[in-house]
């Protein structure tokens, strides 16, 4: 059984990190297409049946432009770092209404030594943050089942790079899940080692992750009045 990515995928991304300029990328664009973009689009295509079983409202869109795959180009307009390309490739498995309203997504990340799969709300607007926090406060039992089930916590961890120091305004400090309410992002992730990412059973591993993340995403959808 063949896989999707290979050592050549990581080699390209490492070389891009060292030669992050348009001239180098244009000279090596065929390698990007063959070892990064093309395999990722195939993976998205092949994940469609399993994702449909998880939720009929989510899409793994393999369109080369405007689908699930993020652009490799960085938006450098307001960034100090003017390097034109990302050092990774990512894809968002999005809610059918995700282009109209804030919605949680599933996400797959390809980067040497930093691959992962995850799901949730990344950088939600303050009103969305507040809505999710209030829903967790009002529905703690189902939050515990969705986000703190032992099997879920063994496989996934909360992304905690951005977290409030103080208790969010309007919530009691002794609330059972007050530490969860301090998160700015509501995201759960699982690291994928490079051997798995380049191995023959990557799709099966990600399909298992989509199933495992489903209750967490279902809860966030409920918090935002979205179908799941």
C-alpha atoms as one frame of an Amber mdcrd trajectory, in Angstrom:
protein
   0.000   0.000   0.000   1.499   3.312  -1.024   1.292   6.422   1.101   0.949
  10.074   0.270   3.965  11.977   1.537   7.596  10.843   1.516  11.017  11.931
   2.695  11.082  14.093  -0.427   8.125  16.048   0.937  10.085  16.952   4.053
  13.260  17.588   2.060  11.445  20.148  -0.073  10.011  21.950   2.959  13.395
  22.028   4.708  15.053  23.432   1.599  12.264  25.994   1.216  12.861  27.149
   4.805  16.516  27.786   3.910  15.778  29.351   0.508  12.582  31.263   1.147
  12.471  33.433  -1.953  10.492  33.520  -5.164  13.392  32.670  -7.489  14.247
  29.454  -5.633  10.610  28.413  -5.363   9.951  28.949  -9.070  13.013  26.859
  -9.924  11.751  24.015  -7.686   8.002  24.357  -8.170   7.773  20.942  -9.848
   9.106  19.335  -6.643   6.443  21.148  -4.620   3.706  19.919  -6.933   4.994
  16.340  -6.981   5.852  15.838  -3.315   3.710  18.281  -1.301   0.715  19.785
  -3.062  -0.225  16.837  -5.248  -0.092  14.229  -2.472  -2.027  16.527  -0.120
  -4.807  16.979  -2.684  -4.978  13.190  -3.134  -5.232  12.744   0.623  -8.100
  15.245   0.799  -9.888  13.425  -1.992  -9.475  10.068  -0.257 -10.662  11.410
   3.119 -14.043  12.458   1.743 -15.945   9.192   2.456 -14.712   8.943   6.056
 -15.419  12.619   6.722 -18.945  12.225   5.352 -19.492   9.429   7.891 -18.293
  11.734  10.682 -20.518  14.632   9.557 -22.401  15.355   6.370 -21.820  19.058
   7.003 -18.011  18.964   6.651 -15.977  19.114   3.461 -12.554  17.794   2.439
 -12.341  19.787  -0.792  -9.475  18.763  -3.127  -9.899  21.695  -5.517  -6.393
  23.068  -6.275  -7.609  26.641  -5.649 -10.332  27.619  -3.206 -10.605  24.197
  -1.579  -9.329  22.790   1.705  -5.614  23.300   1.010  -4.198  26.561   2.331
  -2.067  28.678   0.024   1.664  28.270   0.540   2.128  32.020   0.102   2.242
  34.080   3.287   0.379  37.342   3.769   3.308  39.625   4.581   1.493  42.980
   4.449   1.596  43.548   8.208   4.365  41.088   9.143   7.939  41.892  10.154
   9.009  38.632   8.517   8.730  39.233   4.767   9.573  35.658   3.713   7.034
  34.944   0.957   6.319  31.274   1.721   5.221  29.209   4.703   7.566  26.445
   5.878   4.645  24.037   6.081   1.544  22.974   4.216  -1.829  22.845   5.917
  -5.388  21.940   5.010  -8.704  22.804   6.630 -11.648  20.402   6.524 -14.348
  23.012   6.827 -18.016  23.287   7.740 -20.359  23.831   4.804 -21.407  27.147
   6.361 -17.873  28.067   7.381 -17.511  30.762   4.750 -20.587  32.595   6.064
 -20.192  32.240   9.838 -17.557  31.280  12.393 -17.346  27.504  12.550 -14.917
  24.930  13.939 -12.724  23.069  11.448 -10.612  19.949  11.283  -6.990  20.628
  10.310  -4.003  18.638   8.965  -0.482  20.053   9.191   2.599  18.905   7.244
   5.946  20.197   8.548   9.188  18.315   9.268   9.126  17.228  12.902   5.953
  19.233  13.571   3.138  17.322  11.838  -0.214  17.150  13.574  -3.955  16.776
  13.160  -6.414  18.864  15.119  -9.796  20.511  15.259 -11.571  23.456  16.799
 -11.775  27.228  16.663  -8.524  29.095  15.959  -8.415  32.846  16.724 -12.194
  33.279  17.043 -13.511  36.827  17.325 -14.247  38.024  20.888 -18.050  37.593
  20.534 -17.493  33.992  19.400 -15.100  33.360  22.293 -17.701  34.694  24.679
 -20.447  32.564  23.148 -18.385  29.374  23.481 -17.356  30.190  27.052 -20.956
  30.851  28.027 -22.083  27.594  26.414 -19.428  25.623  28.322 -20.512  27.330
  31.544 -24.170  26.547  30.866 -23.503  22.970  29.689 -20.579  21.635  31.741
 -21.710  18.008  31.740 -21.674  17.640  27.974 -18.390  19.596  27.806 -16.856
  17.090  30.214 -18.081  14.234  27.994 -16.835  15.879  24.792 -13.505  17.365
  25.891 -12.478  15.476  29.031 -13.390  11.885  28.306 -10.380   9.711  29.250
 -10.005   8.279  25.737 -10.123  11.744  24.205  -7.530  13.185  26.589  -5.178
  10.248  26.060  -5.150  10.892  22.319  -5.502  14.679  22.090  -4.317  17.699
  24.020  -5.567  21.275  24.155  -3.567  23.844  22.220  -2.581  26.293  24.958
  -0.221  28.821  23.368  -2.631  31.693  24.059  -4.344  31.654  27.407  -5.666
  34.308  29.756  -3.886  34.744  33.069  -7.002  35.949  34.853 -10.474  34.492
  34.978 -12.608  35.705  32.043 -14.945  38.515  33.044 -18.338  37.344  34.210
 -17.411  33.788  35.172 -16.811  32.469  38.706 -13.241  31.471  39.515 -14.420
  28.229  41.135 -16.149  26.919  37.992 -15.064  23.314  37.344 -13.686  24.103
  33.886 -12.463  27.649  34.478  -9.028  26.767  33.057 -10.729  25.800  29.792
 -12.549  29.136  29.690  -9.180  30.913  29.827  -8.243  29.598  26.376  -8.384
  32.085  23.504  -8.462  29.183  21.041 -10.632  26.113  21.493  -8.428  23.583
  19.724  -7.462  19.960  20.359  -4.463  18.420  18.567  -2.489  15.211  18.221
   1.103  15.146  17.013   1.910  12.811  14.117   5.479  11.531  13.872   7.259
  11.848  10.553   7.320   8.080   9.974   3.530   7.909  10.219   3.143  10.963
   7.990   5.217   9.294   5.268   3.927   5.778   5.916   1.296   3.658   4.174
  -1.393   4.025   6.855  -1.589   7.804   7.178  -5.137   8.003   5.835  -6.373
   5.395   8.308  -4.674   7.234  11.189  -6.282  10.543  10.219  -9.676   8.888
   9.761  -9.416   7.587  13.334  -8.522  11.101  14.496 -11.527  12.613  12.703
 -13.768  10.139  14.517 -12.051  10.865  17.831 -12.349  14.633  17.405 -15.987
  14.491  16.304 -17.618  14.894  19.770 -15.404  17.931  20.461 -16.320  19.553
  17.126 -19.979  18.603  17.599 -19.976  20.443  20.926 -18.429  23.584  19.422
 -20.970  23.478  16.603 -23.760  23.303  19.187 -22.254  26.296  20.986 -22.501
  28.287  17.753 -25.921  26.975  16.669 -24.448  25.018  13.748 -25.468  21.645
  12.395 -23.120  18.706  12.852
